[in-house]
Amino acid sequence: MNYTIECEQEVDGRWLAEVIELPGVLTYGATKNEAIVKAETLALRVIAERLEQGEANPTSIHIALPAAA
């Protein structure tokens, strides 16, 4: 499965990063890079938890950023 991270800057200057395919995987960071790293980390934790609980089958993982990001 492919996972896409969307980023946008909030009015207060913080960056928001969201993994669209994993509901609830949404993080903030002081910089765009920080928000992305946090989103990737959280996504991997969510995927690992699902695998450990038998809620998902093993699959290859690919995380991509849209060209406009």
C-alpha positions in Angstrom: 0.0 0.0 0.0 1.2 3.5 -0.7 0.9 6.2 1.9 0.8 9.9 1.0 1.7 12.7 3.3 0.0 16.1 2.8 1.4 19.2 4.4 0.2 22.7 4.9 1.2 25.6 7.1 -1.2 26.9 9.7 -1.9 30.6 10.2 0.1 30.5 13.5 3.2 29.2 11.5 3.1 25.6 12.6 3.2 22.9 9.9 0.5 20.2 9.7 1.3 16.8 8.1 -1.3 14.1 7.5 -1.1 10.6 6.2 -4.3 10.5 4.1 -4.7 6.7 4.0 -4.4 6.3 7.8 -7.2 8.2 9.6 -6.0 10.0 12.7 -2.4 10.1 11.6 -2.0 13.9 11.8 1.0 15.7 13.3 2.2 19.2 13.9 5.8 20.5 13.8 7.6 23.8 14.0 9.0 23.2 10.5 7.7 21.3 7.5 10.4 18.6 7.9 9.6 18.1 11.6 5.9 17.6 10.8 6.7 15.1 8.1 9.1 13.1 10.3 6.5 13.0 13.0 3.8 11.8 10.6 6.1 9.1 9.2 6.9 8.0 12.7 3.3 7.9 13.7 2.3 6.1 10.5 4.8 3.3 11.1 3.6 3.0 14.7 0.0 2.7 13.6 0.9 0.1 10.9 3.0 -1.9 13.5 0.2 -1.9 16.0 -2.3 -3.1 13.4 0.1 -5.9 12.4 0.7 -6.9 16.0 -3.0 -7.0 16.7 -3.8 -9.0 13.5 -5.8 -6.2 12.0 -3.7 -6.0 8.9 -1.6 -8.4 6.7 2.1 -7.8 6.0 2.6 -5.6 3.0 5.3 -3.5 1.4 5.3 0.1 2.6 5.9 3.1 0.4 5.5 6.7 1.8 5.5 9.5 -0.8 5.2 13.2 -0.8 3.1 14.9 -3.6 5.2 16.9 -6.0 3.6 20.1 -4.8 4.6 19.5 -1.2 
